[in-house]
Structure formats: structure tokens, C-alpha cells
């Protein structure tokens, strides 16, 4: 593989450095569910090339925003626990079905599922998770995209010189 695509070593270094930055920031935001920075960054890096990663990051951002709005609406309905359980199952089916088809729609189902699951553990609804979830998604998108653009730009300049 190295002989067919020698840039793979550079890509591996780039991906691992992005994951390192994400892990470092997730420890800084540990009190505010910072682990989502690392999870989201790794999910976005699932693309094969810069185009896929760019599309994935935009879809993750849009799907997260829409999904968080839906999740807040569902939480504020104060549904019975059995309906919450059924909703979580249906939302999970939506995630599994749409991940290979459309990443934005899959994230649309992921965030309400997370919010509904968080209501099952406590007697009170904690809506503070919503701004932190949105903030960690934004941070993750920037952590991934900025180094990716810098890396691609540097690689294009180095290839022009040879």
C-alpha cells in the first residue's frame, strides 16, 4: 500500500494529530461532556479523502443542529417512559438505516436519541447538555477541517515544487 499511495503515511500522521488535538481538548472540557469532541472528530474522519471529510463535517453539523432541536421538543413533551423507550429504539433504527445512505439524516436521529437516553437516568430533565453538545460539535468540525485544509494546502505546494 505504501508503494501505491506514498501519501498514506502523511495522511496517517495527519489523522493521528487531529485525534490527538481532539483528545487533548476533550480532557480540557471534561466537565462539560468533552468526550463528544473526540467522538465527533473520529466520526468525521471516517471519510476516505478531503472531499468526503468536508461533506461529512457539514452533514454532522447540520444533522446535529436539527437533531438537537427535535430532541428538545421531545424532552419537553414529558413522554411516559415506555414511549421514550420505544422512541429510542425507533431513533436507533433510523441511525443504523441512514448511516450508509445519508450521514446528515443519521445525525438527525442520533441527537434526539442521546437526549432521550439522558432523561432516563435522572428524575429531572437537564437541558444544559444541549448547548454543550452543539459546542462540542462545532469545536470538532473546526478541529478536523482547519488541519485538513492546511495539510492539503501544504501537500499541494510541496507537489508543485517537485
Phi and psi in radians as a Rosetta constraint file:
Dihedral C 1 N 2 CA 2 C 2 CIRCULARHARMONIC -1.128 0.35
Dihedral N 2 CA 2 C 2 N 3 CIRCULARHARMONIC -0.628 0.35
Dihedral C 2 N 3 CA 3 C 3 CIRCULARHARMONIC -1.272 0.35
Dihedral N 3 CA 3 C 3 N 4 CIRCULARHARMONIC -0.606 0.35
Dihedral C 3 N 4 CA 4 C 4 CIRCULARHARMONIC -1.299 0.35
Dihedral N 4 CA 4 C 4 N 5 CIRCULARHARMONIC -0.671 0.35
Dihedral C 4 N 5 CA 5 C 5 CIRCULARHARMONIC -2.399 0.35
Dihedral N 5 CA 5 C 5 N 6 CIRCULARHARMONIC 1.471 0.35
Dihedral C 5 N 6 CA 6 C 6 CIRCULARHARMONIC -1.153 0.35
Dihedral N 6 CA 6 C 6 N 7 CIRCULARHARMONIC -0.320 0.35
Dihedral C 6 N 7 CA 7 C 7 CIRCULARHARMONIC -1.240 0.35
Dihedral N 7 CA 7 C 7 N 8 CIRCULARHARMONIC -0.145 0.35
Dihedral C 7 N 8 CA 8 C 8 CIRCULARHARMONIC -1.107 0.35
Dihedral N 8 CA 8 C 8 N 9 CIRCULARHARMONIC -0.571 0.35
Dihedral C 8 N 9 CA 9 C 9 CIRCULARHARMONIC -1.162 0.35
Dihedral N 9 CA 9 C 9 N 10 CIRCULARHARMONIC -0.736 0.35
Dihedral C 9 N 10 CA 10 C 10 CIRCULARHARMONIC -1.134 0.35
Dihedral N 10 CA 10 C 10 N 11 CIRCULARHARMONIC -0.705 0.35
Dihedral C 10 N 11 CA 11 C 11 CIRCULARHARMONIC -1.123 0.35
Dihedral N 11 CA 11 C 11 N 12 CIRCULARHARMONIC -0.693 0.35
Dihedral C 11 N 12 CA 12 C 12 CIRCULARHARMONIC -1.105 0.35
Dihedral N 12 CA 12 C 12 N 13 CIRCULARHARMONIC -0.736 0.35
Dihedral C 12 N 13 CA 13 C 13 CIRCULARHARMONIC -1.118 0.35
Dihedral N 13 CA 13 C 13 N 14 CIRCULARHARMONIC -0.702 0.35
Dihedral C 13 N 14 CA 14 C 14 CIRCULARHARMONIC -1.132 0.35
Dihedral N 14 CA 14 C 14 N 15 CIRCULARHARMONIC -0.839 0.35
Dihedral C 14 N 15 CA 15 C 15 CIRCULARHARMONIC -1.089 0.35
Dihedral N 15 CA 15 C 15 N 16 CIRCULARHARMONIC -0.748 0.35
Dihedral C 15 N 16 CA 16 C 16 CIRCULARHARMONIC -1.175 0.35
Dihedral N 16 CA 16 C 16 N 17 CIRCULARHARMONIC -0.590 0.35
Dihedral C 16 N 17 CA 17 C 17 CIRCULARHARMONIC -1.207 0.35
Dihedral N 17 CA 17 C 17 N 18 CIRCULARHARMONIC -0.647 0.35
Dihedral C 17 N 18 CA 18 C 18 CIRCULARHARMONIC -1.126 0.35
Dihedral N 18 CA 18 C 18 N 19 CIRCULARHARMONIC -0.747 0.35
Dihedral C 18 N 19 CA 19 C 19 CIRCULARHARMONIC -1.135 0.35
Dihedral N 19 CA 19 C 19 N 20 CIRCULARHARMONIC -0.643 0.35
Dihedral C 19 N 20 CA 20 C 20 CIRCULARHARMONIC -1.088 0.35
Dihedral N 20 CA 20 C 20 N 21 CIRCULARHARMONIC -0.834 0.35
Dihedral C 20 N 21 CA 21 C 21 CIRCULARHARMONIC -1.035 0.35
Dihedral N 21 CA 21 C 21 N 22 CIRCULARHARMONIC -0.742 0.35
Dihedral C 21 N 22 CA 22 C 22 CIRCULARHARMONIC -1.113 0.35
Dihedral N 22 CA 22 C 22 N 23 CIRCULARHARMONIC -0.766 0.35
Dihedral C 22 N 23 CA 23 C 23 CIRCULARHARMONIC -1.121 0.35
Dihedral N 23 CA 23 C 23 N 24 CIRCULARHARMONIC -0.691 0.35
Dihedral C 23 N 24 CA 24 C 24 CIRCULARHARMONIC -1.110 0.35
Dihedral N 24 CA 24 C 24 N 25 CIRCULARHARMONIC -0.831 0.35
Dihedral C 24 N 25 CA 25 C 25 CIRCULARHARMONIC -1.154 0.35
Dihedral N 25 CA 25 C 25 N 26 CIRCULARHARMONIC -0.592 0.35
Dihedral C 25 N 26 CA 26 C 26 CIRCULARHARMONIC -1.135 0.35
Dihedral N 26 CA 26 C 26 N 27 CIRCULARHARMONIC -0.562 0.35
Dihedral C 26 N 27 CA 27 C 27 CIRCULARHARMONIC -1.271 0.35
Dihedral N 27 CA 27 C 27 N 28 CIRCULARHARMONIC -0.553 0.35
Dihedral C 27 N 28 CA 28 C 28 CIRCULARHARMONIC -1.183 0.35
Dihedral N 28 CA 28 C 28 N 29 CIRCULARHARMONIC -0.618 0.35
Dihedral C 28 N 29 CA 29 C 29 CIRCULARHARMONIC -1.733 0.35
Dihedral N 29 CA 29 C 29 N 30 CIRCULARHARMONIC 0.441 0.35
Dihedral C 29 N 30 CA 30 C 30 CIRCULARHARMONIC -0.991 0.35
Dihedral N 30 CA 30 C 30 N 31 CIRCULARHARMONIC -0.637 0.35
Dihedral C 30 N 31 CA 31 C 31 CIRCULARHARMONIC -1.216 0.35
Dihedral N 31 CA 31 C 31 N 32 CIRCULARHARMONIC -0.432 0.35
Dihedral C 31 N 32 CA 32 C 32 CIRCULARHARMONIC -1.896 0.35
Dihedral N 32 CA 32 C 32 N 33 CIRCULARHARMONIC 0.736 0.35
Dihedral C 32 N 33 CA 33 C 33 CIRCULARHARMONIC 1.012 0.35
Dihedral N 33 CA 33 C 33 N 34 CIRCULARHARMONIC 0.783 0.35
Dihedral C 33 N 34 CA 34 C 34 CIRCULARHARMONIC -1.121 0.35
Dihedral N 34 CA 34 C 34 N 35 CIRCULARHARMONIC -0.304 0.35
Dihedral C 34 N 35 CA 35 C 35 CIRCULARHARMONIC -1.031 0.35
Dihedral N 35 CA 35 C 35 N 36 CIRCULARHARMONIC -0.369 0.35
Dihedral C 35 N 36 CA 36 C 36 CIRCULARHARMONIC -1.163 0.35
Dihedral N 36 CA 36 C 36 N 37 CIRCULARHARMONIC -0.446 0.35
Dihedral C 36 N 37 CA 37 C 37 CIRCULARHARMONIC -1.076 0.35
Dihedral N 37 CA 37 C 37 N 38 CIRCULARHARMONIC -0.842 0.35
Dihedral C 37 N 38 CA 38 C 38 CIRCULARHARMONIC -1.172 0.35
Dihedral N 38 CA 38 C 38 N 39 CIRCULARHARMONIC -0.787 0.35
Dihedral C 38 N 39 CA 39 C 39 CIRCULARHARMONIC -1.061 0.35
Dihedral N 39 CA 39 C 39 N 40 CIRCULARHARMONIC -0.806 0.35
Dihedral C 39 N 40 CA 40 C 40 CIRCULARHARMONIC -1.181 0.35
Dihedral N 40 CA 40 C 40 N 41 CIRCULARHARMONIC -0.712 0.35
Dihedral C 40 N 41 CA 41 C 41 CIRCULARHARMONIC -1.076 0.35
Dihedral N 41 CA 41 C 41 N 42 CIRCULARHARMONIC -0.786 0.35
Dihedral C 41 N 42 CA 42 C 42 CIRCULARHARMONIC -1.131 0.35
Dihedral N 42 CA 42 C 42 N 43 CIRCULARHARMONIC -0.682 0.35
Dihedral C 42 N 43 CA 43 C 43 CIRCULARHARMONIC -1.118 0.35
Dihedral N 43 CA 43 C 43 N 44 CIRCULARHARMONIC -0.719 0.35
Dihedral C 43 N 44 CA 44 C 44 CIRCULARHARMONIC -1.170 0.35
Dihedral N 44 CA 44 C 44 N 45 CIRCULARHARMONIC -0.639 0.35
Dihedral C 44 N 45 CA 45 C 45 CIRCULARHARMONIC -1.259 0.35
Dihedral N 45 CA 45 C 45 N 46 CIRCULARHARMONIC 0.057 0.35
Dihedral C 45 N 46 CA 46 C 46 CIRCULARHARMONIC -1.200 0.35
Dihedral N 46 CA 46 C 46 N 47 CIRCULARHARMONIC -0.185 0.35
Dihedral C 46 N 47 CA 47 C 47 CIRCULARHARMONIC -1.264 0.35
Dihedral N 47 CA 47 C 47 N 48 CIRCULARHARMONIC 2.731 0.35
Dihedral C 47 N 48 CA 48 C 48 CIRCULARHARMONIC -1.400 0.35
Dihedral N 48 CA 48 C 48 N 49 CIRCULARHARMONIC -0.575 0.35
Dihedral C 48 N 49 CA 49 C 49 CIRCULARHARMONIC -2.473 0.35
Dihedral N 49 CA 49 C 49 N 50 CIRCULARHARMONIC 3.124 0.35
Dihedral C 49 N 50 CA 50 C 50 CIRCULARHARMONIC -1.056 0.35
Dihedral N 50 CA 50 C 50 N 51 CIRCULARHARMONIC -0.685 0.35
Dihedral C 50 N 51 CA 51 C 51 CIRCULARHARMONIC -1.067 0.35
Dihedral N 51 CA 51 C 51 N 52 CIRCULARHARMONIC -0.777 0.35
Dihedral C 51 N 52 CA 52 C 52 CIRCULARHARMONIC -1.134 0.35
Dihedral N 52 CA 52 C 52 N 53 CIRCULARHARMONIC -0.711 0.35
Dihedral C 52 N 53 CA 53 C 53 CIRCULARHARMONIC -1.188 0.35
Dihedral N 53 CA 53 C 53 N 54 CIRCULARHARMONIC -0.677 0.35
Dihedral C 53 N 54 CA 54 C 54 CIRCULARHARMONIC -1.097 0.35
Dihedral N 54 CA 54 C 54 N 55 CIRCULARHARMONIC -0.810 0.35
Dihedral C 54 N 55 CA 55 C 55 CIRCULARHARMONIC -1.110 0.35
Dihedral N 55 CA 55 C 55 N 56 CIRCULARHARMONIC -0.772 0.35
Dihedral C 55 N 56 CA 56 C 56 CIRCULARHARMONIC -1.083 0.35
Dihedral N 56 CA 56 C 56 N 57 CIRCULARHARMONIC -0.693 0.35
Dihedral C 56 N 57 CA 57 C 57 CIRCULARHARMONIC -1.199 0.35
Dihedral N 57 CA 57 C 57 N 58 CIRCULARHARMONIC -0.699 0.35
Dihedral C 57 N 58 CA 58 C 58 CIRCULARHARMONIC -1.149 0.35
Dihedral N 58 CA 58 C 58 N 59 CIRCULARHARMONIC -0.746 0.35
Dihedral C 58 N 59 CA 59 C 59 CIRCULARHARMONIC -1.137 0.35
Dihedral N 59 CA 59 C 59 N 60 CIRCULARHARMONIC -0.658 0.35
Dihedral C 59 N 60 CA 60 C 60 CIRCULARHARMONIC -1.099 0.35
Dihedral N 60 CA 60 C 60 N 61 CIRCULARHARMONIC -0.744 0.35
Dihedral C 60 N 61 CA 61 C 61 CIRCULARHARMONIC -1.145 0.35
Dihedral N 61 CA 61 C 61 N 62 CIRCULARHARMONIC -0.851 0.35
Dihedral C 61 N 62 CA 62 C 62 CIRCULARHARMONIC -1.134 0.35
Dihedral N 62 CA 62 C 62 N 63 CIRCULARHARMONIC -0.816 0.35
Dihedral C 62 N 63 CA 63 C 63 CIRCULARHARMONIC -1.096 0.35
Dihedral N 63 CA 63 C 63 N 64 CIRCULARHARMONIC -0.620 0.35
Dihedral C 63 N 64 CA 64 C 64 CIRCULARHARMONIC -1.191 0.35
Dihedral N 64 CA 64 C 64 N 65 CIRCULARHARMONIC -0.753 0.35
Dihedral C 64 N 65 CA 65 C 65 CIRCULARHARMONIC -1.103 0.35
Dihedral N 65 CA 65 C 65 N 66 CIRCULARHARMONIC -0.866 0.35
Dihedral C 65 N 66 CA 66 C 66 CIRCULARHARMONIC -1.124 0.35
Dihedral N 66 CA 66 C 66 N 67 CIRCULARHARMONIC -0.716 0.35
Dihedral C 66 N 67 CA 67 C 67 CIRCULARHARMONIC -1.145 0.35
Dihedral N 67 CA 67 C 67 N 68 CIRCULARHARMONIC -0.657 0.35
Dihedral C 67 N 68 CA 68 C 68 CIRCULARHARMONIC -1.160 0.35
Dihedral N 68 CA 68 C 68 N 69 CIRCULARHARMONIC -0.666 0.35
Dihedral C 68 N 69 CA 69 C 69 CIRCULARHARMONIC -1.095 0.35
Dihedral N 69 CA 69 C 69 N 70 CIRCULARHARMONIC -0.808 0.35
Dihedral C 69 N 70 CA 70 C 70 CIRCULARHARMONIC -1.077 0.35
Dihedral N 70 CA 70 C 70 N 71 CIRCULARHARMONIC -0.729 0.35
Dihedral C 70 N 71 CA 71 C 71 CIRCULARHARMONIC -1.079 0.35
Dihedral N 71 CA 71 C 71 N 72 CIRCULARHARMONIC -0.722 0.35
Dihedral C 71 N 72 CA 72 C 72 CIRCULARHARMONIC -1.114 0.35
Dihedral N 72 CA 72 C 72 N 73 CIRCULARHARMONIC -0.707 0.35
Dihedral C 72 N 73 CA 73 C 73 CIRCULARHARMONIC -1.087 0.35
Dihedral N 73 CA 73 C 73 N 74 CIRCULARHARMONIC -0.801 0.35
Dihedral C 73 N 74 CA 74 C 74 CIRCULARHARMONIC -1.115 0.35
Dihedral N 74 CA 74 C 74 N 75 CIRCULARHARMONIC -0.693 0.35
Dihedral C 74 N 75 CA 75 C 75 CIRCULARHARMONIC -1.133 0.35
Dihedral N 75 CA 75 C 75 N 76 CIRCULARHARMONIC -0.689 0.35
Dihedral C 75 N 76 CA 76 C 76 CIRCULARHARMONIC -1.300 0.35
Dihedral N 76 CA 76 C 76 N 77 CIRCULARHARMONIC -0.118 0.35
Dihedral C 76 N 77 CA 77 C 77 CIRCULARHARMONIC -1.409 0.35
Dihedral N 77 CA 77 C 77 N 78 CIRCULARHARMONIC -0.224 0.35
Dihedral C 77 N 78 CA 78 C 78 CIRCULARHARMONIC 0.859 0.35
Dihedral N 78 CA 78 C 78 N 79 CIRCULARHARMONIC 1.035 0.35
Dihedral C 78 N 79 CA 79 C 79 CIRCULARHARMONIC -1.266 0.35
Dihedral N 79 CA 79 C 79 N 80 CIRCULARHARMONIC 2.642 0.35
Dihedral C 79 N 80 CA 80 C 80 CIRCULARHARMONIC -1.115 0.35
Dihedral N 80 CA 80 C 80 N 81 CIRCULARHARMONIC 2.708 0.35
Dihedral C 80 N 81 CA 81 C 81 CIRCULARHARMONIC -1.014 0.35
Dihedral N 81 CA 81 C 81 N 82 CIRCULARHARMONIC -0.660 0.35
Dihedral C 81 N 82 CA 82 C 82 CIRCULARHARMONIC -1.123 0.35
Dihedral N 82 CA 82 C 82 N 83 CIRCULARHARMONIC -0.651 0.35
Dihedral C 82 N 83 CA 83 C 83 CIRCULARHARMONIC -1.204 0.35
Dihedral N 83 CA 83 C 83 N 84 CIRCULARHARMONIC -0.647 0.35
Dihedral C 83 N 84 CA 84 C 84 CIRCULARHARMONIC -1.116 0.35
Dihedral N 84 CA 84 C 84 N 85 CIRCULARHARMONIC -0.765 0.35
Dihedral C 84 N 85 CA 85 C 85 CIRCULARHARMONIC -1.046 0.35
Dihedral N 85 CA 85 C 85 N 86 CIRCULARHARMONIC -0.812 0.35
Dihedral C 85 N 86 CA 86 C 86 CIRCULARHARMONIC -1.129 0.35
Dihedral N 86 CA 86 C 86 N 87 CIRCULARHARMONIC -0.670 0.35
Dihedral C 86 N 87 CA 87 C 87 CIRCULARHARMONIC -1.124 0.35
Dihedral N 87 CA 87 C 87 N 88 CIRCULARHARMONIC -0.721 0.35
Dihedral C 87 N 88 CA 88 C 88 CIRCULARHARMONIC -1.096 0.35
Dihedral N 88 CA 88 C 88 N 89 CIRCULARHARMONIC -0.724 0.35
Dihedral C 88 N 89 CA 89 C 89 CIRCULARHARMONIC -1.114 0.35
Dihedral N 89 CA 89 C 89 N 90 CIRCULARHARMONIC -0.812 0.35
Dihedral C 89 N 90 CA 90 C 90 CIRCULARHARMONIC -1.121 0.35
Dihedral N 90 CA 90 C 90 N 91 CIRCULARHARMONIC -0.701 0.35
Dihedral C 90 N 91 CA 91 C 91 CIRCULARHARMONIC -1.131 0.35
Dihedral N 91 CA 91 C 91 N 92 CIRCULARHARMONIC -0.666 0.35
Dihedral C 91 N 92 CA 92 C 92 CIRCULARHARMONIC -1.148 0.35
Dihedral N 92 CA 92 C 92 N 93 CIRCULARHARMONIC -0.673 0.35
Dihedral C 92 N 93 CA 93 C 93 CIRCULARHARMONIC -1.067 0.35
Dihedral N 93 CA 93 C 93 N 94 CIRCULARHARMONIC -0.717 0.35
Dihedral C 93 N 94 CA 94 C 94 CIRCULARHARMONIC -1.083 0.35
Dihedral N 94 CA 94 C 94 N 95 CIRCULARHARMONIC -0.716 0.35
Dihedral C 94 N 95 CA 95 C 95 CIRCULARHARMONIC -1.087 0.35
Dihedral N 95 CA 95 C 95 N 96 CIRCULARHARMONIC -0.893 0.35
Dihedral C 95 N 96 CA 96 C 96 CIRCULARHARMONIC -1.108 0.35
Dihedral N 96 CA 96 C 96 N 97 CIRCULARHARMONIC -0.667 0.35
Dihedral C 96 N 97 CA 97 C 97 CIRCULARHARMONIC -1.208 0.35
Dihedral N 97 CA 97 C 97 N 98 CIRCULARHARMONIC -0.714 0.35
Dihedral C 97 N 98 CA 98 C 98 CIRCULARHARMONIC -1.592 0.35
Dihedral N 98 CA 98 C 98 N 99 CIRCULARHARMONIC -0.260 0.35
Dihedral C 98 N 99 CA 99 C 99 CIRCULARHARMONIC -0.972 0.35
Dihedral N 99 CA 99 C 99 N 100 CIRCULARHARMONIC -0.824 0.35
Dihedral C 99 N 100 CA 100 C 100 CIRCULARHARMONIC -1.341 0.35
Dihedral N 100 CA 100 C 100 N 101 CIRCULARHARMONIC -0.243 0.35
Dihedral C 100 N 101 CA 101 C 101 CIRCULARHARMONIC -1.714 0.35
Dihedral N 101 CA 101 C 101 N 102 CIRCULARHARMONIC -0.850 0.35
Dihedral C 101 N 102 CA 102 C 102 CIRCULARHARMONIC -2.692 0.35
Dihedral N 102 CA 102 C 102 N 103 CIRCULARHARMONIC 1.933 0.35
Dihedral C 102 N 103 CA 103 C 103 CIRCULARHARMONIC -1.138 0.35
Dihedral N 103 CA 103 C 103 N 104 CIRCULARHARMONIC -0.610 0.35
Dihedral C 103 N 104 CA 104 C 104 CIRCULARHARMONIC -1.124 0.35
Dihedral N 104 CA 104 C 104 N 105 CIRCULARHARMONIC -0.763 0.35
Dihedral C 104 N 105 CA 105 C 105 CIRCULARHARMONIC -1.189 0.35
Dihedral N 105 CA 105 C 105 N 106 CIRCULARHARMONIC -0.639 0.35
Dihedral C 105 N 106 CA 106 C 106 CIRCULARHARMONIC -1.053 0.35
Dihedral N 106 CA 106 C 106 N 107 CIRCULARHARMONIC -0.726 0.35
Dihedral C 106 N 107 CA 107 C 107 CIRCULARHARMONIC -1.228 0.35
Dihedral N 107 CA 107 C 107 N 108 CIRCULARHARMONIC -0.460 0.35
Dihedral C 107 N 108 CA 108 C 108 CIRCULARHARMONIC -1.052 0.35
Dihedral N 108 CA 108 C 108 N 109 CIRCULARHARMONIC -0.593 0.35
Dihedral C 108 N 109 CA 109 C 109 CIRCULARHARMONIC -1.527 0.35
Dihedral N 109 CA 109 C 109 N 110 CIRCULARHARMONIC -0.480 0.35
Dihedral C 109 N 110 CA 110 C 110 CIRCULARHARMONIC -1.149 0.35
Dihedral N 110 CA 110 C 110 N 111 CIRCULARHARMONIC -0.834 0.35
Dihedral C 110 N 111 CA 111 C 111 CIRCULARHARMONIC -1.166 0.35
Dihedral N 111 CA 111 C 111 N 112 CIRCULARHARMONIC -0.749 0.35
Dihedral C 111 N 112 CA 112 C 112 CIRCULARHARMONIC -1.089 0.35
Dihedral N 112 CA 112 C 112 N 113 CIRCULARHARMONIC -0.609 0.35
Dihedral C 112 N 113 CA 113 C 113 CIRCULARHARMONIC -1.080 0.35
Dihedral N 113 CA 113 C 113 N 114 CIRCULARHARMONIC -0.789 0.35
Dihedral C 113 N 114 CA 114 C 114 CIRCULARHARMONIC -1.075 0.35
Dihedral N 114 CA 114 C 114 N 115 CIRCULARHARMONIC -0.786 0.35
Dihedral C 114 N 115 CA 115 C 115 CIRCULARHARMONIC -1.144 0.35
Dihedral N 115 CA 115 C 115 N 116 CIRCULARHARMONIC -0.725 0.35
Dihedral C 115 N 116 CA 116 C 116 CIRCULARHARMONIC -1.160 0.35
Dihedral N 116 CA 116 C 116 N 117 CIRCULARHARMONIC -0.680 0.35
Dihedral C 116 N 117 CA 117 C 117 CIRCULARHARMONIC -1.099 0.35
Dihedral N 117 CA 117 C 117 N 118 CIRCULARHARMONIC -0.624 0.35
Dihedral C 117 N 118 CA 118 C 118 CIRCULARHARMONIC -1.190 0.35
Dihedral N 118 CA 118 C 118 N 119 CIRCULARHARMONIC -0.425 0.35
Dihedral C 118 N 119 CA 119 C 119 CIRCULARHARMONIC -1.349 0.35
Dihedral N 119 CA 119 C 119 N 120 CIRCULARHARMONIC -0.366 0.35
Dihedral C 119 N 120 CA 120 C 120 CIRCULARHARMONIC -1.288 0.35
Dihedral N 120 CA 120 C 120 N 121 CIRCULARHARMONIC -0.397 0.35
Dihedral C 120 N 121 CA 121 C 121 CIRCULARHARMONIC -1.523 0.35
Dihedral N 121 CA 121 C 121 N 122 CIRCULARHARMONIC -0.252 0.35
Dihedral C 121 N 122 CA 122 C 122 CIRCULARHARMONIC -2.326 0.35
Dihedral N 122 CA 122 C 122 N 123 CIRCULARHARMONIC 2.863 0.35
Dihedral C 122 N 123 CA 123 C 123 CIRCULARHARMONIC -1.479 0.35
Dihedral N 123 CA 123 C 123 N 124 CIRCULARHARMONIC -0.397 0.35
Dihedral C 123 N 124 CA 124 C 124 CIRCULARHARMONIC -1.975 0.35
Dihedral N 124 CA 124 C 124 N 125 CIRCULARHARMONIC 2.633 0.35
Dihedral C 124 N 125 CA 125 C 125 CIRCULARHARMONIC -1.500 0.35
Dihedral N 125 CA 125 C 125 N 126 CIRCULARHARMONIC 2.192 0.35
Dihedral C 125 N 126 CA 126 C 126 CIRCULARHARMONIC -1.838 0.35
Dihedral N 126 CA 126 C 126 N 127 CIRCULARHARMONIC 1.669 0.35
Dihedral C 126 N 127 CA 127 C 127 CIRCULARHARMONIC -1.420 0.35
Dihedral N 127 CA 127 C 127 N 128 CIRCULARHARMONIC -0.026 0.35
Dihedral C 127 N 128 CA 128 C 128 CIRCULARHARMONIC -1.168 0.35
Dihedral N 128 CA 128 C 128 N 129 CIRCULARHARMONIC -0.311 0.35
Dihedral C 128 N 129 CA 129 C 129 CIRCULARHARMONIC -1.165 0.35
Dihedral N 129 CA 129 C 129 N 130 CIRCULARHARMONIC -0.466 0.35
Dihedral C 129 N 130 CA 130 C 130 CIRCULARHARMONIC -1.125 0.35
Dihedral N 130 CA 130 C 130 N 131 CIRCULARHARMONIC -0.936 0.35
Dihedral C 130 N 131 CA 131 C 131 CIRCULARHARMONIC -1.126 0.35
Dihedral N 131 CA 131 C 131 N 132 CIRCULARHARMONIC -0.587 0.35
Dihedral C 131 N 132 CA 132 C 132 CIRCULARHARMONIC -1.169 0.35
Dihedral N 132 CA 132 C 132 N 133 CIRCULARHARMONIC -0.681 0.35
Dihedral C 132 N 133 CA 133 C 133 CIRCULARHARMONIC -1.126 0.35
Dihedral N 133 CA 133 C 133 N 134 CIRCULARHARMONIC -0.734 0.35
Dihedral C 133 N 134 CA 134 C 134 CIRCULARHARMONIC -1.164 0.35
Dihedral N 134 CA 134 C 134 N 135 CIRCULARHARMONIC -0.757 0.35
Dihedral C 134 N 135 CA 135 C 135 CIRCULARHARMONIC -1.092 0.35
Dihedral N 135 CA 135 C 135 N 136 CIRCULARHARMONIC -0.768 0.35
Dihedral C 135 N 136 CA 136 C 136 CIRCULARHARMONIC -1.168 0.35
Dihedral N 136 CA 136 C 136 N 137 CIRCULARHARMONIC -0.555 0.35
Dihedral C 136 N 137 CA 137 C 137 CIRCULARHARMONIC -1.171 0.35
Dihedral N 137 CA 137 C 137 N 138 CIRCULARHARMONIC -0.776 0.35
Dihedral C 137 N 138 CA 138 C 138 CIRCULARHARMONIC -1.080 0.35
Dihedral N 138 CA 138 C 138 N 139 CIRCULARHARMONIC -0.796 0.35
Dihedral C 138 N 139 CA 139 C 139 CIRCULARHARMONIC -1.042 0.35
Dihedral N 139 CA 139 C 139 N 140 CIRCULARHARMONIC -0.775 0.35
Dihedral C 139 N 140 CA 140 C 140 CIRCULARHARMONIC -1.086 0.35
Dihedral N 140 CA 140 C 140 N 141 CIRCULARHARMONIC -0.754 0.35
Dihedral C 140 N 141 CA 141 C 141 CIRCULARHARMONIC -1.065 0.35
Dihedral N 141 CA 141 C 141 N 142 CIRCULARHARMONIC -0.758 0.35
Dihedral C 141 N 142 CA 142 C 142 CIRCULARHARMONIC -1.225 0.35
Dihedral N 142 CA 142 C 142 N 143 CIRCULARHARMONIC -0.657 0.35
Dihedral C 142 N 143 CA 143 C 143 CIRCULARHARMONIC -1.083 0.35
Dihedral N 143 CA 143 C 143 N 144 CIRCULARHARMONIC -0.607 0.35
Dihedral C 143 N 144 CA 144 C 144 CIRCULARHARMONIC -1.442 0.35
Dihedral N 144 CA 144 C 144 N 145 CIRCULARHARMONIC -0.844 0.35
Dihedral C 144 N 145 CA 145 C 145 CIRCULARHARMONIC -1.226 0.35
Dihedral N 145 CA 145 C 145 N 146 CIRCULARHARMONIC -0.742 0.35
Dihedral C 145 N 146 CA 146 C 146 CIRCULARHARMONIC -1.077 0.35
Dihedral N 146 CA 146 C 146 N 147 CIRCULARHARMONIC -0.898 0.35
Dihedral C 146 N 147 CA 147 C 147 CIRCULARHARMONIC -1.120 0.35
Dihedral N 147 CA 147 C 147 N 148 CIRCULARHARMONIC -0.567 0.35
Dihedral C 147 N 148 CA 148 C 148 CIRCULARHARMONIC -1.105 0.35
Dihedral N 148 CA 148 C 148 N 149 CIRCULARHARMONIC -0.806 0.35
Dihedral C 148 N 149 CA 149 C 149 CIRCULARHARMONIC -1.107 0.35
Dihedral N 149 CA 149 C 149 N 150 CIRCULARHARMONIC -0.769 0.35
Dihedral C 149 N 150 CA 150 C 150 CIRCULARHARMONIC -1.082 0.35
Dihedral N 150 CA 150 C 150 N 151 CIRCULARHARMONIC -0.746 0.35
Dihedral C 150 N 151 CA 151 C 151 CIRCULARHARMONIC -1.118 0.35
Dihedral N 151 CA 151 C 151 N 152 CIRCULARHARMONIC -0.826 0.35
Dihedral C 151 N 152 CA 152 C 152 CIRCULARHARMONIC -1.086 0.35
Dihedral N 152 CA 152 C 152 N 153 CIRCULARHARMONIC -0.699 0.35
Dihedral C 152 N 153 CA 153 C 153 CIRCULARHARMONIC -1.127 0.35
Dihedral N 153 CA 153 C 153 N 154 CIRCULARHARMONIC -0.811 0.35
Dihedral C 153 N 154 CA 154 C 154 CIRCULARHARMONIC -1.096 0.35
Dihedral N 154 CA 154 C 154 N 155 CIRCULARHARMONIC -0.698 0.35
Dihedral C 154 N 155 CA 155 C 155 CIRCULARHARMONIC -1.169 0.35
Dihedral N 155 CA 155 C 155 N 156 CIRCULARHARMONIC -0.665 0.35
Dihedral C 155 N 156 CA 156 C 156 CIRCULARHARMONIC -1.179 0.35
Dihedral N 156 CA 156 C 156 N 157 CIRCULARHARMONIC -0.636 0.35
Dihedral C 156 N 157 CA 157 C 157 CIRCULARHARMONIC -1.191 0.35
Dihedral N 157 CA 157 C 157 N 158 CIRCULARHARMONIC -0.732 0.35
Dihedral C 157 N 158 CA 158 C 158 CIRCULARHARMONIC -1.170 0.35
Dihedral N 158 CA 158 C 158 N 159 CIRCULARHARMONIC -0.563 0.35
Dihedral C 158 N 159 CA 159 C 159 CIRCULARHARMONIC -1.284 0.35
Dihedral N 159 CA 159 C 159 N 160 CIRCULARHARMONIC -0.540 0.35
Dihedral C 159 N 160 CA 160 C 160 CIRCULARHARMONIC -1.203 0.35
Dihedral N 160 CA 160 C 160 N 161 CIRCULARHARMONIC -0.526 0.35
Dihedral C 160 N 161 CA 161 C 161 CIRCULARHARMONIC -1.273 0.35
Dihedral N 161 CA 161 C 161 N 162 CIRCULARHARMONIC -0.407 0.35
